[in-house]
Amino acid sequence: MENSGTESGGMERTGMGMESGTAAGPAPGRFPFPYAPYRIQEQFMEALYGALEAGRVGIFESPTGTGKSLSLICGALSWLRDWEERRRQEEERLLADGLAPPLDTAGQPDWVTAFVQSKEERDRVNRLKEEHIRRKKREDSLEKIRHNVQLKYAAKRKRYEEDEAKRLLQLSKEALSQGAGESVLDNEEELILAEYESDDEKKVVSGLEEDDDDLEEEHVTKIYYCSRTHSQLSQFVREVQKSPFGKDTRLVSLGSRQNLCVNEEVRRLGALQLINDRCMEMQKNKHEKKSDEENEGKKRRVSRTVCPFYSYEQMQFLRDEVLVEVKDIEQLVSLGRETKACPYYGSRFAIPAAQLVVLPYQMLLHEPTRNAAGIKLKDQVVIIDEAHNLIDTITCIHSAEVSGSQLCCAHSQLSQYMERYRKRLKAKNLMYIKQILYLLERFVAMLGGNVNQNPGCQAVSQTGTVLKSINDFLFESQSDNINLFKVQRYCEKSLISRKLFGFVERYGGPASAVKTNKENQKLSGLQNFLLTLQQGSDKEGTPQSPPVEAENDQVRSASPLMQIEGFLSALTNANQDGRVILNRQGTVGQSSLKFLLLNPAVHFAKVVEECRAVIIAGGTMQPVADFREQLLCCAGVDPARIVEFSCGHVIPPENILPIILCSGPSNQQLEFTYQTRDLPQMMDETGRILCNLCNVIPGGVVCFFPSYEYEKQVYGHWEKTGLLSRLSAKKKVIVIVIVQPGKLIFQEPKKANQVEQVLVEYAKCIKRCSQPGGQMTGALLLSVVGGKMSEGINFSDDLGRCVIMVGMPYPNIRSPELQEKMTWLDKTMPRAAGQAPSRVLIENLCMKAVNQSIGRAIRHQKDFASILLLDHRYARPAIFNKLPQWIRDRTQVKPAFGSAFAELRKVRIHHLLRPATNTVPHCPHLDLSQAFPLE
């Protein structure tokens, strides 16, 4: 173990270090970089290069503001460039010698060894030649496209001509169909399930011709870069574009249909699952249309909708355009609209030849989605950025919850569907539909209800939460005799949820009640049932009917069977890896079934097994024990393969002042436990601390509370005692310059769409207060740990001159999910340093939330801020050591408030007297000689 570092830009290496001689990386300073890198960036790239070369699983931490994205780009692509060059040289040598690498034939007779070696050599040399020719052909093609603009215009012109021909052909077909007339049954053809083959299903690669040479192309060695959101991915792509690798890197951005679809008819569906099902159905229609055209002697079937953007030739053109020039998702969508090619499938075509694939990590971590996208991880490199909540993400992806209302609604819809089309459905479809209906019936029975009654009116006799193993749940629900794997596969392949949605959309809405067809009238029960589900039960009286448009929107967005499919899929996990939670509350409609994944490592194991190297990176990864023990070791990763890297920050030591405060101005000990935090003296002491800090802290102050409920309680107490008005006198919008004063104190909203508005008002207030002639010094933002403001929001410069953490945000240990997780850990994980794994989990969850919140303040090299942790328990070694290294090294423990206040005053005066490095706007009204008396 090697530890080295300085006050600024230090580096900490823990775990297994790099083996000497393993990584022949470039010498320091040899990494291409858009500017002179910081020393910690060079260290980061060296460690990254070594981990990729040695095939390690790395946990990399680099604080936000230290250029982590560029370090990842330049370090990883430098390794890829060197790797490709070494491989190219080796291939050229083998082709020149006509030899292949030797095989291991130990223990075989000499004649067998000679024969096998000779045949394998010839085959492998032939494969090398084919791959070399294919790669040369691809590189020449891309080079031609890069420098020949005429090819682009020719492809576009050909596409427009094809579109015009198809439009005229469609008009002629519509004219013929109007003349011949169509029966009601033919108009419903699109709602009928096709014949299902469960055993010998035809394998179709995304609906494309399999004999195309391009699809047989081998996947080149590539880097899969993953992050949380599409905006973070777009930001990463822009960094690649600005890097020295931006011109010659083949990059493709992947995303969901919701983000990449350019078919407005499909996009209007809104919900992701509806978009997915509609897209898949249109691809299926395309192939059925081809088979119908081949069987000309058969009766002409109804023309089904196919996607006009699903043109194989145009998607090949889009693929080449993507590989020629680096594009983010927005540019990819614009290119798709311009070329009338599907960006969703076109981007997938580019995966085999791409060197860098950028995608949301939900797509990579979910194996069915990964396989559907054509992502092959064998011997590839995966970098997961913003990975501080990776364990929670894997758990959420593979967990599922359904309510009693959804179960009853799906049963009613599916029953109506089966009755209407019973005579037209194949026997196998009817069998699976009856199995699904039986499962829904038994699941509702487990909640204490009956599927034939309104779930909102059925009272639950025994309320509460019960946890069961998967096997026990299936046995007690009498569902253990049904093969859930086959039912799940049927749901996926048959698109039954999409058919059912179309059925409800056509006949389930109130607008269909005006139809007089007898078959439509039979569906009135479904309409009334759906209406009661939408309105819900009201104890005080009959609810008013919502407008028809609103009802239609609700029915359109309701797709209960899609949610239930996820729950059925979750039940196929191993019995020991998850639990089923029965939450019985009031009525059956309010009750729910939830699958909780306990072992996320089982879904991460295949990633680390197949990949050459996996890098888990983030700005704040501490504490890393969860990643190492719960995720990597449980996934079967050899501890010797794990490497940890953590670097310091680029700011000078004097630009950050972390303080652990043990007591307040009135010497009240700060301990915000569940038993003491509600005491009036604790809330008063917190208010006094804020009042004093607002005297000396310029700009914005962000105060984090452990929960929304506690924030509301403290805020109400301050209003009653008058402390809120005293705070407002310290942090206030400037009253001289503006006519309409804004809010004095801002509270974080629970709704995401209100966050932007609050931040804008908060920033305006700080900006106005910093102008000459103002009397106040900024604004105070009350926020919540784990809320909208604690992740992804940058409180840089004046927006966050001080971050305050009130208490320790321990999770609610009374939660049934957390209790089950703790029990599972105690049974499966060894004790660490004398502590039970469940206790370590609680502390780690708390400190991860703290580290994410306090990391919001320092965002770049010249930024500065103070960090106050208000609770004496932060000084305990077990807790203190879980702070990020760059914060921990500079943290001061202050038993009394007076000494802490003196440090804050010195920092304030220090930065006001250094305008060259000070980013606080000059405030001429401030008198630096004032004593800043304690309140």
Rosetta blueprint (number, residue, H / E / L):
1 M L
2 E L
3 N E
4 S E
5 G L
6 T L
7 E L
8 S L
9 G L
10 G L
11 M E
12 E E
13 R E
14 T E
15 G E
16 M L
17 G L
18 M L
19 E L
20 S L
21 G L
22 T L
23 A L
24 A L
25 G L
26 P L
27 A L
28 P L
29 G L
30 R L
31 F L
32 P L
33 F L
34 P L
35 Y L
36 A L
37 P L
38 Y L
39 R H
40 I H
41 Q H
42 E H
43 Q H
44 F H
45 M H
46 E H
47 A H
48 L H
49 Y H
50 G H
51 A H
52 L H
53 E H
54 A H
55 G L
56 R L
57 V E
58 G E
59 I E
60 F E
61 E E
62 S L
63 P L
64 T L
65 G L
66 T L
67 G L
68 K H
69 S H
70 L H
71 S H
72 L H
73 I H
74 C H
75 G H
76 A H
77 L H
78 S H
79 W H
80 L H
81 R H
82 D H
83 W H
84 E H
85 E H
86 R H
87 R H
88 R H
89 Q H
90 E H
91 E H
92 E H
93 R H
94 L H
95 L H
96 A H
97 D H
98 G L
99 L L
100 A L
101 P L
102 P L
103 L L
104 D L
105 T L
106 A L
107 G L
108 Q L
109 P L
110 D H
111 W H
112 V H
113 T H
114 A H
115 F H
116 V H
117 Q H
118 S H
119 K H
120 E H
121 E H
122 R H
123 D H
124 R H
125 V H
126 N H
127 R H
128 L H
129 K H
130 E H
131 E H
132 H H
133 I H
134 R H
135 R H
136 K H
137 K H
138 R H
139 E H
140 D H
141 S H
142 L H
143 E H
144 K H
145 I H
146 R H
147 H H
148 N L
149 V H
150 Q H
151 L H
152 K H
153 Y H
154 A H
155 A H
156 K H
157 R H
158 K H
159 R H
160 Y H
161 E H
162 E H
163 D H
164 E H
165 A H
166 K H
167 R H
168 L H
169 L H
170 Q H
171 L H
172 S H
173 K H
174 E H
175 A H
176 L H
177 S H
178 Q H
179 G H
180 A H
181 G L
182 E L
183 S L
184 V H
185 L H
186 D H
187 N H
188 E L
189 E H
190 E H
191 L H
192 I L
193 L L
194 A L
195 E L
196 Y L
197 E L
198 S L
199 D L
200 D L
201 E L
202 K L
203 K L
204 V L
205 V E
206 S L
207 G L
208 L E
209 E L
210 E L
211 D L
212 D L
213 D H
214 D H
215 L H
216 E H
217 E L
218 E L
219 H L
220 V L
221 T L
222 K L
223 I E
224 Y E
225 Y E
226 C E
227 S E
228 R L
229 T L
230 H H
231 S H
232 Q H
233 L H
234 S H
235 Q H
236 F H
237 V H
238 R H
239 E H
240 V H
241 Q H
242 K H
243 S L
244 P L
245 F L
246 G L
247 K L
248 D L
249 T L
250 R L
251 L E
252 V E
253 S E
254 L L
255 G L
256 S L
257 R H
258 Q H
259 N H
260 L H
261 C L
262 V L
263 N L
264 E H
265 E H
266 V H
267 R H
268 R L
269 L L
270 G L
271 A L
272 L H
273 Q H
274 L H
275 I H
276 N H
277 D H
278 R H
279 C H
280 M H
281 E H
282 M H
283 Q H
284 K H
285 N H
286 K H
287 H H
288 E H
289 K H
290 K H
291 S H
292 D H
293 E H
294 E H
295 N L
296 E L
297 G L
298 K L
299 K L
300 R L
301 R L
302 V L
303 S L
304 R L
305 T L
306 V L
307 C L
308 P L
309 F L
310 Y L
311 S L
312 Y H
313 E H
314 Q H
315 M H
316 Q H
317 F H
318 L H
319 R H
320 D H
321 E H
322 V H
323 L H
324 V H
325 E L
326 V L
327 K L
328 D L
329 I H
330 E H
331 Q H
332 L H
333 V H
334 S H
335 L H
336 G H
337 R H
338 E H
339 T H
340 K L
341 A L
342 C L
343 P H
344 Y H
345 Y H
346 G H
347 S H
348 R H
349 F H
350 A L
351 I L
352 P L
353 A L
354 A L
355 Q L
356 L E
357 V E
358 V E
359 L E
360 P E
361 Y H
362 Q H
363 M H
364 L H
365 L H
366 H L
367 E H
368 P H
369 T H
370 R H
371 N H
372 A H
373 A L
374 G L
375 I L
376 K L
377 L L
378 K L
379 D L
380 Q L
381 V E
382 V E
383 I E
384 I E
385 D L
386 E L
387 A H
388 H H
389 N H
390 L H
391 I H
392 D H
393 T H
394 I H
395 T H
396 C H
397 I H
398 H L
399 S L
400 A E
401 E E
402 V E
403 S E
404 G H
405 S H
406 Q H
407 L H
408 C H
409 C H
410 A H
411 H H
412 S H
413 Q H
414 L H
415 S H
416 Q H
417 Y H
418 M H
419 E H
420 R H
421 Y H
422 R H
423 K H
424 R H
425 L L
426 K L
427 A H
428 K H
429 N H
430 L H
431 M H
432 Y H
433 I H
434 K H
435 Q H
436 I H
437 L H
438 Y H
439 L H
440 L H
441 E H
442 R H
443 F H
444 V H
445 A H
446 M H
447 L L
448 G L
449 G L
450 N L
451 V L
452 N L
453 Q L
454 N L
455 P L
456 G L
457 C L
458 Q L
459 A E
460 V L
461 S L
462 Q L
463 T L
464 G E
465 T E
466 V E
467 L E
468 K E
469 S E
470 I H
471 N H
472 D H
473 F H
474 L H
475 F H
476 E H
477 S L
478 Q L
479 S L
480 D L
481 N L
482 I L
483 N L
484 L H
485 F H
486 K H
487 V H
488 Q H
489 R H
490 Y H
491 C H
492 E H
493 K H
494 S H
495 L L
496 I H
497 S H
498 R H
499 K H
500 L H
501 F H
502 G H
503 F H
504 V H
505 E H
506 R H
507 Y H
508 G L
509 G L
510 P H
511 A H
512 S H
513 A H
514 V H
515 K L
516 T L
517 N L
518 K H
519 E H
520 N H
521 Q H
522 K L
523 L L
524 S H
525 G H
526 L H
527 Q H
528 N H
529 F H
530 L H
531 L H
532 T H
533 L H
534 Q H
535 Q H
536 G L
537 S L
538 D L
539 K L
540 E L
541 G L
542 T L
543 P L
544 Q L
545 S L
546 P L
547 P L
548 V H
549 E H
550 A H
551 E H
552 N H
553 D H
554 Q H
555 V H
556 R H
557 S H
558 A L
559 S L
560 P H
561 L H
562 M H
563 Q H
564 I H
565 E H
566 G H
567 F H
568 L H
569 S H
570 A H
571 L L
572 T L
573 N L
574 A L
575 N H
576 Q H
577 D H
578 G E
579 R E
580 V E
581 I E
582 L E
583 N E
584 R E
585 Q L
586 G L
587 T E
588 V L
589 G L
590 Q L
591 S L
592 S E
593 L E
594 K E
595 F E
596 L E
597 L E
598 L L
599 N L
600 P L
601 A H
602 V H
603 H H
604 F H
605 A H
606 K H
607 V H
608 V H
609 E H
610 E H
611 C L
612 R L
613 A E
614 V E
615 I E
616 I E
617 A E
618 G E
619 G L
620 T L
621 M L
622 Q L
623 P L
624 V L
625 A H
626 D H
627 F H
628 R H
629 E H
630 Q H
631 L H
632 L H
633 C H
634 C L
635 A L
636 G L
637 V L
638 D L
639 P H
640 A H
641 R H
642 I E
643 V E
644 E E
645 F E
646 S E
647 C E
648 G L
649 H L
650 V L
651 I L
652 P L
653 P H
654 E H
655 N H
656 I E
657 L E
658 P E
659 I E
660 I E
661 L E
662 C L
663 S E
664 G L
665 P L
666 S L
667 N L
668 Q L
669 Q E
670 L L
671 E L
672 F L
673 T L
674 Y L
675 Q L
676 T L
677 R L
678 D L
679 L L
680 P H
681 Q H
682 M H
683 M H
684 D H
685 E H
686 T H
687 G H
688 R H
689 I H
690 L H
691 C H
692 N H
693 L H
694 C H
695 N H
696 V H
697 I L
698 P L
699 G E
700 G E
701 V E
702 V E
703 C E
704 F E
705 F E
706 P L
707 S L
708 Y H
709 E H
710 Y H
711 E H
712 K H
713 Q H
714 V H
715 Y H
716 G H
717 H H
718 W H
719 E H
720 K H
721 T H
722 G L
723 L H
724 L H
725 S H
726 R H
727 L H
728 S H
729 A H
730 K H
731 K L
732 K L
733 V L
734 I L
735 V L
736 I L
737 V L
738 I L
739 V L
740 Q L
741 P L
742 G L
743 K L
744 L L
745 I E
746 F E
747 Q E
748 E L
749 P L
750 K L
751 K L
752 A H
753 N H
754 Q H
755 V H
756 E H
757 Q H
758 V H
759 L H
760 V H
761 E H
762 Y H
763 A H
764 K H
765 C H
766 I H
767 K H
768 R H
769 C H
770 S L
771 Q L
772 P L
773 G L
774 G L
775 Q L
776 M L
777 T L
778 G E
779 A E
780 L E
781 L E
782 L E
783 S E
784 V E
785 V L
786 G L
787 G L
788 K L
789 M L
790 S L
791 E L
792 G L
793 I L
794 N L
795 F L
796 S L
797 D H
798 D H
799 L H
800 G H
801 R L
802 C E
803 V E
804 I E
805 M E
806 V E
807 G L
808 M L
809 P L
810 Y L
811 P L
812 N L
813 I L
814 R L
815 S L
816 P H
817 E H
818 L H
819 Q H
820 E H
821 K H
822 M H
823 T H
824 W H
825 L H
826 D H
827 K H
828 T H
829 M L
830 P L
831 R L
832 A E
833 A L
834 G L
835 Q E
836 A L
837 P H
838 S H
839 R H
840 V H
841 L H
842 I H
843 E H
844 N H
845 L H
846 C H
847 M H
848 K H
849 A H
850 V H
851 N H
852 Q H
853 S H
854 I H
855 G L
856 R L
857 A L
858 I L
859 R L
860 H L
861 Q L
862 K L
863 D L
864 F L
865 A E
866 S E
867 I E
868 L E
869 L E
870 L E
871 D L
872 H H
873 R H
874 Y H
875 A H
876 R L
877 P H
878 A H
879 I H
880 F H
881 N L
882 K L
883 L L
884 P L
885 Q H
886 W H
887 I H
888 R H
889 D L
890 R L
891 T L
892 Q E
893 V E
894 K E
895 P L
896 A L
897 F H
898 G H
899 S H
900 A H
901 F H
902 A H
903 E H
904 L H
905 R H
906 K H
907 V H
908 R H
909 I H
910 H H
911 H H
912 L H
913 L L
914 R L
915 P L
916 A L
917 T L
918 N L
919 T L
920 V L
921 P L
922 H L
923 C L
924 P L
925 H L
926 L L
927 D L
928 L L
929 S L
930 Q L
931 A L
932 F L
933 P L
934 L L
935 E L
